[in-house]
Amino acid sequence: MGSHCRTTRDHDEIREWATTHRGVPARVRDIRSVGGTGMLRIDFDGAVDGDLEHITWDEWFQNFERAELALVYEAEKSDASRTFAKVVPAPDF
């Protein structure tokens, strides 16, 4: 992971960052958290495998809000490593 991470709940910021890094909204198949939201991810590999299913941004954000989540993401990459993003419980802003 690089040296500069941000945490946000802003939908426009998340969508813009993910799109810039070729990310697609997704969730883990067959794993449901409380409330049935599943485990949200942003897929940067572009190939849906057996564990991930792509969903719409509307569905992703609906589940994101329902579960009161935030996205921690690498705002500035320090090297050519993989893109970093993680969906976490939202801190109190």
C-alpha positions as CSV (number, residue, x, y, z in Angstrom):
1,M,0.0,0.0,0.0
2,G,1.2,3.5,-0.8
3,S,1.8,6.3,1.6
4,H,-1.3,8.4,1.2
5,C,-4.8,7.0,1.9
6,R,-8.1,8.7,2.2
7,T,-11.4,7.7,3.8
8,T,-14.6,8.9,2.3
9,R,-18.3,8.3,2.1
10,D,-18.8,10.7,-0.8
11,H,-20.5,8.9,-3.7
12,D,-19.1,11.2,-6.4
13,E,-15.6,10.9,-5.0
14,I,-15.7,7.1,-4.8
15,R,-17.2,6.7,-8.3
16,E,-14.7,9.1,-9.9
17,W,-11.7,7.5,-8.2
18,A,-12.8,4.0,-9.1
19,T,-13.5,4.9,-12.7
20,T,-10.1,6.6,-13.0
21,H,-8.5,3.4,-11.8
22,R,-10.7,1.2,-14.0
23,G,-12.7,-0.1,-11.0
24,V,-16.1,-1.7,-11.3
25,P,-18.7,-2.0,-8.4
26,A,-18.9,-5.6,-7.2
27,R,-19.9,-7.7,-4.3
28,V,-18.7,-11.1,-3.1
29,R,-21.2,-13.9,-4.1
30,D,-22.9,-16.0,-1.5
31,I,-21.6,-14.0,1.5
32,R,-24.2,-11.9,3.2
33,S,-23.6,-9.6,6.1
34,V,-26.3,-8.3,8.4
35,G,-29.0,-6.7,6.4
36,G,-28.2,-8.8,3.3
37,T,-25.8,-6.3,1.7
38,G,-23.0,-8.8,1.0
39,M,-19.4,-7.8,1.0
40,L,-18.9,-4.8,-1.3
41,R,-15.8,-4.5,-3.4
42,I,-14.4,-2.5,-6.2
43,D,-13.1,-4.9,-8.9
44,F,-9.9,-3.6,-10.6
45,D,-9.1,-6.8,-12.4
46,G,-12.0,-6.5,-14.8
47,A,-12.7,-10.2,-14.9
48,V,-15.5,-11.5,-12.8
49,D,-14.5,-14.8,-11.2
50,G,-16.5,-17.2,-9.2
51,D,-16.4,-15.1,-6.1
52,L,-17.3,-11.6,-7.4
53,E,-20.4,-10.4,-9.2
54,H,-20.5,-6.9,-10.8
55,I,-23.4,-4.8,-9.7
56,T,-24.6,-1.3,-10.7
57,W,-23.3,1.8,-8.9
58,D,-26.9,2.4,-7.7
59,E,-27.1,-1.0,-6.0
60,W,-23.5,-0.6,-4.7
61,F,-24.3,2.7,-3.1
62,Q,-27.6,1.6,-1.8
63,N,-25.9,-1.3,0.1
64,F,-23.0,1.1,1.1
65,E,-25.5,3.5,2.8
66,R,-27.6,0.7,4.3
67,A,-24.6,-0.8,6.0
68,E,-23.1,2.6,6.9
69,L,-19.8,2.0,5.2
70,A,-16.8,4.1,4.0
71,L,-14.1,3.6,1.4
72,V,-10.4,3.7,2.3
73,Y,-8.4,4.2,-0.9
74,E,-4.9,5.0,-2.0
75,A,-5.0,8.6,-3.2
76,E,-1.4,8.6,-4.4
77,K,0.5,5.5,-5.4
78,S,4.1,5.5,-4.4
79,D,5.0,2.7,-6.9
80,A,3.5,0.5,-9.6
81,S,1.8,-1.8,-7.1
82,R,-1.8,-2.9,-7.2
83,T,-4.5,-0.4,-6.7
84,F,-5.6,-0.3,-3.0
85,A,-9.2,0.2,-1.8
86,K,-11.1,-1.3,1.1
87,V,-14.7,-1.0,2.2
88,V,-14.9,-0.5,6.0
89,P,-17.4,0.5,8.7
90,A,-17.8,4.2,8.5
91,P,-16.1,6.2,11.2
92,D,-18.0,9.1,12.8
93,F,-17.3,12.1,10.6
